[in-house]
Amino acid sequence: MGYYDGILLGLSTGSVCLAYCGPVLIPYMLGENNTISRNYLDVSLFLAGRLAAYIAIGFITGVLGKFLLQPSPLSSMITGISYIVLSLLLILYGFYQFKEVCLGRSKSRMDSASGKNKTILVPLTGGILTGLNICPPFVLAIAKAAALHNITKSTVFFILFFAGTSVFFIPLPFLGFFKRQQVLRTIGKFAAILSGVVYLYKGIMITFN
C-alpha cells in the first residue's frame, strides 16, 4: 500500500462524499441565486476549506502513525481490524442518514459581516467543517494514512484523497442537475455500500493473512 492509494480511495468513495457534502453546499448556492461562475467560486472556496482540513488531519495522522503505530504484525492486525470496522460503518452509512453540517446556520451567524467577507467565509468555513466532520470515507482514509507510518506520505495521501473526491464536485455549479437531492443521496448510499464491501474484503485479507 502506498500513499498513491489516496486518490483511489477518493475516487471510489467520492460519490459518498458528494452525497454527504452536496446537500450541505447546494442549499446555500440555491439561496444565493448566483451565476454558474459565482457558484464555481463558492465550490472552489468550499474545496479550499476541505483541503486545509485534510492537510492538517494528514499531518496529525502521520505523526501518530510514525510514533505510536510502528510497523509490526500487531499493527497490521490493528489496521485490518480497523478496515473491517470502518467498512461496516460505510455499509451502515448506506442504509442510515447521519447528521450533517448546515451552511445556513453559518450564514446566519455571519449576516453582520460585510457582503464580501460573508460570501467568502461561508463556503470556506463550510468546507473546513465538513472536512473535519466524521464520515466513513474520511475515517477510512485516516486508518489507511496511519498505516503508512510516515508524516510526509500521510499528508500527501490526504491531498490525493482530496483530489479524488473533488472530481465529483465539478458539476455542482450546474444546480439544475441536482434539484432532486434525494437522487444524489441515493447514488451516494449505493456507492457507500459497494465501497464498504470492497474494503471489508481488504480488511479480512489483511487481518487473517
N, C-alpha and C positions, 0 to 999 in steps of 0.2 A: 504493500500500500504506500503511495506517495502523496505528496501534497497536491499533485495534479488531480487526485480523486475529488478534490473540492468542486471543480467545475462539473464533474459527472454527477456528483450528489446534487448540485444546484440545478442541473438540467432535469434530473429525474424527479426532483421534488418541487421544482419551480412553480408548477401549476397549483400545488398546495399552498405555497407562499402567496401566489396571486389570489387564490380564493380566500386566504386569511387577511391579506393586506388590502386587496382591491376594494372590498366593501368598506374599508376604513377611509380610503382616499377618495373613492368615487363620489360619495355624497357631498364632500367638500367641493370638488370641482363642479359638480352639478349646481350646487348652491351659489357658487361664484359666477356661473354662466359665462365663462371666458371663451376665448377663441382656442383653436387647436394648438396654436403656437404657445399661447399662455399656459394651456394645460401641460404641454411638454415641459415648460419651465417648472411648473408645480411638481411634475413627476421627477424631474431632474433633482430638484431640491429634496424631495422625499427620499430618493435613492441616495443622495449625498449623505443624508442623515443616517440611513441604514448602513452605508459604507463606513462611516465614522464609528458607529456602534460595533460593527463586525470586526474592524481592525482592533479596537480596544479589547473585545472579547477574545479574538485570536491571539493577541499578545498575552493576555492573562492566562488563557488556556495553555499556551506554550510554556509559560513559566511553571505552571502547576504540573504539566506533563513531564517537564525536564527534571524537576527537583523532587516530585512526590510520586511519580509513576515510572520508575526505571524499567527498561526492557527486561522481562523475565517471563517464565511460564505462568506465574501468578498474574502478572499484568496482562498477558494475552487472554487469560481466562476471564479477568475482570472486563476487558474490552469486549470479549464475545458475549458475556452476560449482559453488558450494557446495551449492545446491539439488539439482543433479544428483547429486553425490557422496553427499549425505546421504539423498536419496530412494532411491538404490541400497542404502544401508545399511539403510534402513527396509524395503525389499523383502527384503533378505538376512535381516533380523531375523524376517521372516515364515516363513522356512524353517529357521532355526537358533535354538538356545537359548543365551542368553548367561548369564554368571554373575550371580547375584542376591545382594542383601544378605539376611542371615538375622537376624531379630529374636531367634531362640532364643539365638544367641551373645551378643547384647547383654543378654538376660535373665539368662544365667548369670553374666555379669560384674557384674551389679547385685544378685545374690542377698544380698549382705551389707548392702545398704541397707535402710532401713525399708520396710515394705509400701507406705505411701502414696507415698513418693518413687519406689519401684520401678515402681509401676503408672503413674505419670506419666511417668517418664523413658524407659521402654522404648518406648512408641509415639511419643513426641515425638522421641527420638533416631532411631528408625527412619524417621520422616518426613523428618528432616534428611538422613540418609544416602541415602535413596532420591531425595530432591530434588536432591542433589549428584551422585548416581551417573549416569554417562553412559549414556543410551539414545537411540536415533534421534530420537524426537519432541522430546526435550529439546535435543539438538544442533541440530535443525532450527529450534527456537524461538530459539536463540542467533543463528543465521545471519540469521533474519528480524528480530530485535530490533536487531542490529548495523547492519542496513541502514537503520534509522530515523535514525541519526546524531544522536540526542537522548537525553540521560540520563533525563529525565522520561518521555518516550514509551516508552523501552525498559523502564523499571521498571513502568510501567502495563501494557505489553504482557505482561510476565511475570505480573502479577497477574491479568490477564484470561485468560491461558493456563492459569493455575492454576484459575481459576473454571470454565473449560470442561472441564478434565479431572476436576475434583472432582465434577461431576454424576454421573459413573459410579461414584463411591464411595458414594453414598447408600444403595444396597441392601445394602452389605456386612454390616451388623449382622445381617441375616437370613441367617445362615450356612447354613441348610438348603438354600438355593438354590445354594450354592457348594461342596457337599461333594465334587463331582467337579471338581477343579481343572483337569483336562485339558480339560474343555469350555471353561472360562474362557480357558485358553491358546490353544485353537484359534480362538475368536472373535477374540481379540487379534491372532493371526497373520494371519488373513484381513483384518482391518482394516488391519494394517500394510502388507500388500501393496497393498491398494486405495489407501491414502493415499500410499504410495510412488509409485505410478503417476501420481497426480494431481500431486504435487509434482515429479516427473520432467518432466512436460509443462510445468509452470510454469518450471522451471529452463531447459529448452531454449528456451522463448519469450523469457525474459529475456536469455539469452546471445546468441542469434542475431538479436534484433530491434534 
